[in-house]
Amino acid sequence: MPDTPVSEMSFEQAMKELEQVVGKLERGDVALEDSISLYERGALLKKRCEAKLKEAEEKVAAITLDGDGQPTGTKPVEGLKAG
């Protein structure tokens, strides 16, 4: 496993490592103690991915809503006429 702390990983890094962890656990060729450690690391990675996704969703919401929380882009742009 990489030495990068989970809290410093990008979404992509955490997801890639989580996939590796799941693969090892699914194969079942890991000793019990190692399985527990992998499971714990996987739980942290999953939490990191969820946090990064929520962060991205909040950024998108901020971009697509105006200051009053109304969707933008629903009003015609002034100066343009319907064709």
Secondary structure, DSSP 8 states (H G I E B T S, - for coil): ---S-GGG--HHHHHHHHHHHHHHHHHT-S-HHHHHHHHHHHHHHHHHHHHHHHHHHHHHHHHHB-TTS-BSS-S--TT----
